[in-house]
Amino acid sequence: MDPVRNPYSPGAGTPPPALVGRDVELEACNVAIQRFGLGRPERSMLLTGLRGVGKTVLLREFGRLADGHRWAHHAIEITEELKFVEEMSALAHGVLRALSPGRRAADRARRALGVLKSFQLKWRLLDGGDLVIGLDPVPGPADSGLLDRDLAGLFLEIGAVARERGVGILVTIDEVQNLPREHLGALMVALHRVSQEQLPVMVAAAGLPTVPRLAGEAKTYAERLFRFRTINSLADADARAALATPADAEGVRWREGALDRVLAETRGYPYFIQEFGKHAWDVADRPDEITADDVDVAVPRATAELDAGFFRVRLDRTSRDEQTYLAIMASLGEAPYHVQVAHAIETWSGDDSWIGKAVADIRGRQPPARSTEQDVTERLRDSLIAKGLCYPPREGRIDFTVPLFGEFLHRQQGRTGGMESAPPPA
């Protein structure tokens, strides 16, 4: 079939051709925006879920909803390189520019710009931005040198400007699990203060399933600030619609058996649906339908594509010992797994398989006086959680943050007779 017409779009945060199964979240965001706009009490939103379920896509849709209500919108992705204080300054700068068009700003906006300048001077931000040139800093609200207090002062100022203009501010934050606790706590303090004043400032954040715990550790009132939404794989009917609707628009029909086959392979995860849909379209012989035979040809191609990119890029971030831990997890049957992988390690004593040899190697490189086997496995577990490869779904359990990652690890073992390991850490 013509690849140019292929409607499927696997990619990081790429909007799918048919956004299905997310009406509840979209409606909740739309209602929250309108309630904030009326000055009525409402909570911000925090989306959590595994990789590839469409959290980033939802944040983009939330931004479009905000645009439709003439709100100011600022999007942030938390990376290791992000400088949080500079980003908060850029947020305020961008919002005030959007709310104060033209050269002359109203008194409320000029005060906010003066507070922003004071914030920038206190935190030694060299590029203050053109909006604050020629303005005198306004001391007091955001220049204490205490991040949670200063960020709260800045949010109160921009929130007051938005309320005066009869609009609001939406801040979307992706990969929020990467925020250090200090910065997450400061953001929550700021959000708490604007909530107390019923200012129209809303945060919609997204991250891995670890985020609710991280938020609770940062501030005990996290559950009162956010409406938590867990984003899962698509229900059967929605998954079928995600495949069939884009094809229908191109005059192409999926055979029922073909749909069944793709759903069995993807388990309803949106990213995988797009990947398998793309390959099934490309290999289809007929110009107007996709059959189960087409899917049979597409499955190894889509799987190889996922293994080389979506899965492999995450495995390459791990050490040899971490890969062994992941492989042992995958060998233990159904997830979630018991965190005491040390118990599983014991069952490989004397095993001449590649896992047994890797476990013996871990043991051999650990000075007995410095670390027990339990210490080793706890260290590996904590490292994998910090890297975003695993998460604890409940006390005493651990699981992959990447859907179907265990199946990938089994395929990897089958190809190589073992894991293609990164060099051990120094």
Secondary structure, DSSP 8 states (H G I E B T S, - for coil): --GGG-----STT---SS--S-HHHHHHHHHHHHHHHTT----EEEEE--TTSSHHHHHHHHHHHHHHTT-EEEEEE--TT--HHHHHHHHHHHHHHHHS-SS---HHHHHHHHHHHHHHHHTT-S---GGGTT-----STT-SS-HHHHHHHHHHHHHHHHHHHT--EEEEEESGGGS-HHHHHHHHHHHHHHHHTT-SEEEEEEE-TTHHHHHHHH-TTHHHHEEEEE-----HHHHHHHHHHHHHHTT-EE-HHHHHHHHHHHTT-HHHHHHHHHHHHHH--SSSEE-HHHHHHHHHHHHHHHIIIIIHHHHTTS-HHHHHHHHHHHTTSSSSEES-HHHHHHHTTT--SHHHHHHHHHHHTS-TTT--HHHHHHHHHHHHHHTTSEE-SSTTEEEESSTTHHHHHHHHHHHHSS--------
